[in-house]
Amino acid sequence: MSEFFLADCPGRLTVELIADKWTVVVLAGLSKGPVRHGELIELIGGGISRKVLTQTLRRLESHGLVRRHAYAEAPPRVEYELTPLGVTLIDPIHVLTEWARANGEAVLDALDADPEPVARR
């Protein structure tokens, strides 16, 4: 197992990609089918800037998880969708989401009970 997390290991690089703040949220937003940039911001529910969303989508595209399709129309229209590889992450994301629903309150309770905030450590 320790070999899985070596610095140059594909497994570690993949975990680092998925551990990014917005990756799982963007992948979940794309799970229902192709969407445009603005629609994805609405699906995510705010908190992400257009610039950060664009950077996240580009990174996911370069890693083979998202496909960008630009239509030859005026005005230009671009849609994003999961690739078959990206779709394979939806079930694990669902499991993490269910864990968060079941245990989120316990995590918040632990934070509230900690007399010394993490930032001070």
QUIBEL-V650559 format. One record per residue. N is the residue number from 1. RES is the residue in one small letter. PHI is phi in whole degrees, -180 to 180 (NA if undefined). Layout:
# QUIBEL-V650559
n = (N N)
res = (RES RES)
phi = (PHI PHI)
This chain:
# QUIBEL-V650559
n = (1 2 3 4 5 6 7 8 9 10 11 12 13 14 15 16 17 18 19 20 21 22 23 24 25 26 27 28 29 30 31 32 33 34 35 36 37 38 39 40 41 42 43 44 45 46 47 48 49 50 51 52 53 54 55 56 57 58 59 60 61 62 63 64 65 66 67 68 69 70 71 72 73 74 75 76 77 78 79 80 81 82 83 84 85 86 87 88 89 90 91 92 93 94 95 96 97 98 99 100 101 102 103 104 105 106 107 108 109 110 111 112 113 114 115 116 117 118 119 120 121)
res = (m s e f f l a d c p g r l t v e l i a d k w t v v v l a g l s k g p v r h g e l i e l i g g g i s r k v l t q t l r r l e s h g l v r r h a y a e a p p r v e y e l t p l g v t l i d p i h v l t e w a r a n g e a v l d a l d a d p e p v a r r)
phi = (NA -63 -66 -63 -105 -63 -55 -100 -78 -57 -62 -67 -62 -67 -62 -63 -64 -70 -77 -57 -51 -106 -56 -64 -65 -67 -61 -64 -65 -89 -68 -90 136 -61 -141 -86 -53 -64 -65 -66 -61 -65 -63 -70 90 87 91 -113 -79 -60 -63 -66 -62 -61 -62 -65 -61 -63 -64 -66 -66 -66 -94 81 -99 -131 -115 -105 -124 -99 -91 -83 -132 -123 -70 -61 -129 -127 -124 -120 -148 -74 -82 -55 -66 -62 -61 -65 -88 -65 -63 -61 -64 -62 -62 -63 -64 -65 -62 -63 -63 -75 -121 -58 -63 -64 -65 -65 -61 -64 -64 -65 -81 -76 -71 -118 -56 -57 -59 -85 -75)
